């Protein structure tokens, strides 16, 4: 029998540098060709479907190490991504009770309702990345979604009605649970909620609380008012995407500059000498003031000039939930399967440019543009610095606004306008003092 002599790996003739690199390149090319073929076989082109419910990008997690708690459930897990974590075992019992109450109050039948979820399980499974649900067979996944969906609808309705006795929980705990509903990794398919709502005897009493819940959680809705439910049949992926949609829709306010204002702007040069504004305080010193708009639309940012410049922006409420909601919206925009223009990300970066210190926060509060329920002004300034750090905005988002601000700041007539405004204010104050002394007011 012939003896097979094995040649040690180190004894084999090594590939030279170029041969090795060419081999690596060919391997990468082969993978690309396979991916392109798989992509071509898909019925739907990439980035046109609704975003999948998925884990937060490791790129964002790496940049936001200080905000890890903003991406993880605190009290309750919804859906399969965090299901089974012992940390949320107590909440599992509460969810089961909430789900049972939903079935009873909605006038449905447990078996019929579960069967409706089970009948759509193939489509519901497609709302997640395959690797995140591969451990769940159809029965288990359907049961998890059935219980979680029913529990969510019951909790939102009675939470919005303030009936905490019905929820057998305290209001402060419900606040933390409410934050868990806006985590990217904790979302439930919106299609699931529509299946459950559509099965109820009176769908409207379950639809309206969802509308109110989203409205209450808009960071720009500083004076919460109930909103009428509008059945627009929008195909949301989940509650987080609906929150984003509500923050980016609505009529935008636009005020045209006066004739004098247009003349002043036309005399300025955009980006002359690369002079950039950096803060609200600097804008104010240049004669530009901030005025809150009346919409909830984050895109509703505009600049107009009469005699002085005015920057209009939506009001903003800052509290303990602000970072959690904003950063999960950023995480949603970073999902590779979600085609978007990074509107929320761009807004955060724009706000960071305006807020450099506590003085800028104070100016925004004085104008009524910012409502601070977080704490000291320094905390708000630091929050925006940390939230926007490392993010890549759409630089064209506010290009017209920024160009007009540059034109105003670089106009040779801007100094005259500012001095005239200051003189007018001084004359006004002097007139008030004279009138008071004359009429003994």
JONORWO-V612214 format. One record per pair of residues at least 12 apart in sequence whose ideal C-beta (glycine too) atoms are under 8 Angstrom apart, sorted by the first residue. I is the first residue (numbers start at 0). J is the second residue. Records with the same first field share a line. If there is no record, write none. Layout:
I: J ; J
This chain:
45: 336
46: 335 ; 336 ; 337 ; 338
47: 338
48: 336
49: 126 ; 234 ; 235 ; 236 ; 240
50: 236 ; 240 ; 331 ; 334 ; 336 ; 337
51: 126 ; 127 ; 128 ; 236 ; 334 ; 336
52: 78 ; 80 ; 126 ; 127 ; 131 ; 183 ; 184 ; 186 ; 187 ; 188 ; 236 ; 237
53: 127 ; 128 ; 131 ; 183 ; 184 ; 334
54: 80 ; 128 ; 131 ; 183 ; 184
55: 70 ; 183 ; 184 ; 327 ; 330
56: 330 ; 333 ; 334
58: 333
59: 326 ; 329 ; 330 ; 333
62: 388 ; 389 ; 390
63: 326 ; 385 ; 389
65: 385
66: 322 ; 326 ; 385 ; 386
69: 182 ; 322 ; 323 ; 326 ; 327
70: 182 ; 183 ; 184 ; 326 ; 327 ; 330
71: 182 ; 184
72: 87 ; 179 ; 182 ; 184 ; 185
73: 175 ; 176 ; 178 ; 179
74: 87 ; 90 ; 172 ; 175 ; 176 ; 179
75: 87 ; 90 ; 93 ; 94 ; 176 ; 179
76: 90 ; 179 ; 185
77: 147 ; 151 ; 179 ; 180 ; 185 ; 186 ; 187
78: 127 ; 143 ; 144 ; 147 ; 185 ; 186 ; 187
79: 127 ; 131 ; 132 ; 135 ; 140 ; 143
80: 127 ; 131 ; 184 ; 185
81: 184 ; 185
82: 143
90: 176
93: 150 ; 167 ; 168
94: 146 ; 147 ; 150
95: 146 ; 150
96: 167
97: 149 ; 150 ; 153 ; 154 ; 166
98: 145 ; 146 ; 147 ; 149 ; 150 ; 153
100: 153 ; 165
101: 149 ; 150 ; 152 ; 153 ; 195
102: 149
104: 153
105: 195 ; 198 ; 199 ; 200 ; 201 ; 205
106: 199 ; 200 ; 201
107: 198 ; 199 ; 200
111: 198
112: 145 ; 149 ; 195 ; 198
113: 141 ; 142 ; 145
115: 194 ; 198
116: 141 ; 144 ; 145 ; 148 ; 191 ; 194 ; 195
117: 137 ; 138 ; 141
119: 190 ; 191 ; 194
120: 137 ; 140 ; 141 ; 144
121: 137
122: 190
123: 140 ; 141 ; 144 ; 188 ; 190 ; 191
124: 137 ; 140
126: 188 ; 190 ; 236 ; 237
144: 187 ; 188 ; 191
147: 187
148: 187 ; 191 ; 192 ; 194 ; 195
149: 195
151: 180 ; 187 ; 192
152: 192 ; 195 ; 196 ; 205 ; 208 ; 209
153: 166
154: 166 ; 173 ; 176
155: 180 ; 208 ; 209 ; 212
156: 204 ; 205 ; 208
158: 173 ; 177 ; 208 ; 212
159: 208 ; 211 ; 212 ; 215
160: 208
177: 216 ; 320
178: 320 ; 323 ; 324
180: 238
181: 216 ; 238 ; 239 ; 242 ; 323 ; 324 ; 327
182: 239 ; 323 ; 327
183: 239 ; 327 ; 330 ; 331 ; 334
186: 236 ; 237 ; 238 ; 239
187: 237 ; 238
188: 236 ; 237
189: 234 ; 235 ; 236 ; 237 ; 238 ; 240 ; 241
192: 209
203: 228
206: 228 ; 230
207: 228
209: 238
210: 226 ; 227 ; 228 ; 229
211: 225 ; 226
213: 238 ; 241 ; 242 ; 245
214: 226 ; 245
216: 242 ; 320 ; 324
217: 242 ; 245 ; 246 ; 295
218: 246 ; 315 ; 316 ; 317 ; 321 ; 324 ; 325
219: 246 ; 294 ; 295 ; 296 ; 297 ; 313 ; 314 ; 315 ; 316
220: 295 ; 316
221: 314 ; 315 ; 316 ; 370
239: 327 ; 328 ; 331
240: 331
242: 324 ; 328
243: 328 ; 331 ; 332 ; 343
245: 295
246: 295 ; 296 ; 297 ; 328 ; 343
247: 296 ; 297 ; 298 ; 342 ; 343
248: 296
249: 294 ; 295 ; 296 ; 299
250: 294 ; 296
251: 292 ; 294 ; 296 ; 298 ; 299 ; 301
252: 292 ; 293 ; 294 ; 299 ; 301 ; 311
253: 301
254: 301 ; 303 ; 309 ; 311
255: 303
256: 303 ; 304 ; 305
257: 304 ; 305 ; 306
259: 305 ; 306
260: 303 ; 304 ; 305 ; 306 ; 308
261: 304
262: 412
263: 304 ; 407 ; 410 ; 412 ; 413 ; 416
264: 304 ; 403 ; 406 ; 407 ; 410
265: 406
266: 410 ; 411 ; 412
267: 405 ; 406 ; 407 ; 408 ; 409 ; 410 ; 411 ; 413
268: 405 ; 406 ; 409
269: 402 ; 403 ; 405 ; 406 ; 409
270: 402 ; 405
271: 405 ; 409
272: 409
274: 405 ; 408 ; 409
275: 405
276: 352 ; 404 ; 405 ; 408
277: 352 ; 355
278: 352 ; 353 ; 354 ; 355 ; 356 ; 358 ; 359
279: 353 ; 354 ; 358 ; 359 ; 362 ; 363
280: 355 ; 356 ; 358 ; 359 ; 362
282: 308 ; 310 ; 353 ; 404
283: 362
285: 308 ; 407 ; 408 ; 413 ; 417
286: 307 ; 308 ; 407 ; 413 ; 416 ; 417 ; 420
287: 302 ; 307 ; 308 ; 309 ; 310 ; 404 ; 407 ; 408
288: 307 ; 308 ; 309 ; 310 ; 366
289: 309 ; 310 ; 311 ; 312 ; 362 ; 363 ; 366 ; 368
290: 309 ; 310 ; 311 ; 312 ; 366 ; 368
291: 311 ; 312 ; 313 ; 314 ; 366 ; 367 ; 368
292: 311 ; 312 ; 313 ; 314
294: 313
295: 313
296: 313
297: 313 ; 342 ; 343 ; 346
298: 342 ; 346 ; 396
299: 311 ; 312 ; 313
300: 312 ; 313 ; 346 ; 349 ; 397 ; 400
301: 400
302: 399 ; 400 ; 403 ; 404 ; 407
304: 403 ; 407
306: 416 ; 419 ; 420
307: 416 ; 417 ; 420
308: 403 ; 404 ; 407
310: 400 ; 404
312: 368
314: 367 ; 368 ; 369 ; 370
315: 350 ; 363 ; 368 ; 369 ; 370
316: 370 ; 372
317: 369 ; 370 ; 371 ; 372 ; 373 ; 379 ; 382
318: 372 ; 373
319: 372 ; 373
321: 373 ; 382
322: 382 ; 386
325: 343 ; 347 ; 386
326: 386
328: 343
329: 343 ; 344 ; 347 ; 390
332: 344
340: 393 ; 396
341: 391 ; 392 ; 393 ; 396
342: 393 ; 396
344: 390 ; 391 ; 392 ; 393
345: 392 ; 393 ; 396 ; 397
346: 396
347: 383 ; 386 ; 387 ; 390 ; 392
348: 387 ; 390 ; 392
349: 392 ; 396 ; 397
350: 383 ; 387
351: 383 ; 384 ; 386 ; 387
354: 379 ; 380 ; 383 ; 384
355: 380
356: 377 ; 380
357: 375 ; 376 ; 377 ; 379 ; 380
358: 376
359: 380
360: 376 ; 377 ; 379 ; 380
361: 376
364: 376
